[in-house]
């Protein structure tokens, strides 16, 4: 398990970079805050979908959403 933390940090940063890139391409302002993203309320649904898709793409399984 040595180095697993670094690997997970890398995957997390890759997911976030992909999310921000997609939001930017849609001209939607998005601000990363740790492992969350702030955007205008009218784009919340799109952001949630992007977050799910990017997580699935990198982690290869569906996230657990409360």
C-alpha positions, 0 to 999 in steps of 0.5 A: 500500500506504500504510495497509495495516498499519492496515487489517490491524490493524483487521481483526485487532481486529474478528476478535478482538472477534467471537471474544470476543463469541461466547465470552462469549455461551456463558458461556465465559471467554476471555482474548485474548493478542496474536492468540491466545485462552486458554480452558478446555481443554474448550472448545478445539474450540469456540474453534477453530471460532469462530476459523475462522468469524470469520476466514472471515467477515471475510477472505472465505477459509479460514485456513491451519491447520498 
